[in-house]
Amino acid sequence: MTVPLRGGLGPARLLRLQRGRCNAIKELLRSSSMNNGTLLQSCRNYRAALCTELTKPLIVRNLPSPPLQPHEVRVGVHYCGVNFADILACRGLYQEKHCLPFTPGMEFSGTVMETGANVSTVQEGDRVIGVSSMSAMAEECVADQKMLWPIPEGVSYEEAAALPVSYGTAILALDQRARTQPGETVLVTAAAGATGLAAIDVAANVLKTKVIAAAGSDHKCNLALEKGAAHSVNYTQGSLKEEVKKLTENRGVNVVLDAVGGDIFKEALYSLAWEGRIVVVGFAGGAIPSVPANLLLLKNVSALGVYWGRYREEDFPVFSSSISSALWYCQERRIRPHLGAVFKLEEVNEAFSRVTQRKSTGKVIISVK
């Protein structure tokens, strides 16, 4: 279990530092254009994907390595995860707004290159995974020391990069929020996505529940069955609610993890058993549904939400525990992240397209080394 360190930066100072670095990048890009695209040679550079204009393709540029604050660590990135939140941020639609230009990327795996004067948790050469508000899609990433976790022996860089957001969300949703118990029945929508497959993996192989996977194609349903689901439902071929009734002999499911929203959310909500719990983790279908409060009353069910990143500010021990648990489960081989595709840093726009066009299954990651 990771114990959070005291101290670090407060929100106001973090914002000032972020703005300062944004201004530095703006000046760098201005100087670059004035000098025919050639960067100053007086500083060490690293490659990074940059969002310079919202809704436009990202570009890969050389940037100067920033100096470290006493509590910060410079990590040489090996792999970084691609999340829908990264894409939303580059469209200006994410909850947290970023000043342009910025480097997207919320999670990464890599090797410690350098540590600040007050860093005591890691040292040069350590293998780590990290979480950042944005900046991971680059050869280097600077992170606060408390936002790094050691990668255990036997866990690869590729696997580690797939863990924080997807498995952190699944663990918090199923364990912390829904209090899922062994033997219960869990319905997972968008079951072949990164969070969906992570939820199946955790629910079936860690929490020892019976999983019904719901997805939009037979191929995705079969993949969910391979990951541990007991049953699957292709919700493009019939009513999800009616299929769940058949599979549960009209009892319904104890827990739903929904990442789709819209009509699928409503059918999943009506599929709950007495005192069931539905956990909302996203709206991949685009439509944000309303909850009929009378149903909550009549069946004594609960509607819950999980915004994994918010725990970083509100309850860091729980946030940290979700990552530590995922690493431990992976080391014990109780979970096995599914890597749907690996792209190079120069292919970042293709990686984004793979996610937005719903062509991917499992986790899409970017190889930086």
Secondary structure, DSSP 4 states (H G I P E B T S, - for coil): -PPPPS----HHHHHHHHHHHHHHHHHHHHHHHHTTTPPPTTS-EEEEEEB-STTSPPEEEEEEPPPPPTTEEEEEEEEEEE-HHHHHHHHT-SSS--PSSB---SEEEEEEEEE-TT--S--TT-EEEEE-SS--SBSEEEEEGGGEEEPPTT--HHHHHTSHHHHHHHHIIIIIIT---TT-EEEESSTTBHHHHHHHHHHHHTS--EEEEEESSHHHHHHHHHHT-SEEEETTSS-HHHHHHHHTTT--EEEEEESS-HHHHHHHHHTEEEEEEEEE---TTS------HHHHHHHT-EEEE--GGGHHHH-HHHHHHHHHHHHHHHHTTS----EEEEEEGGGHHHHHHHHHTT---BEEEEE--
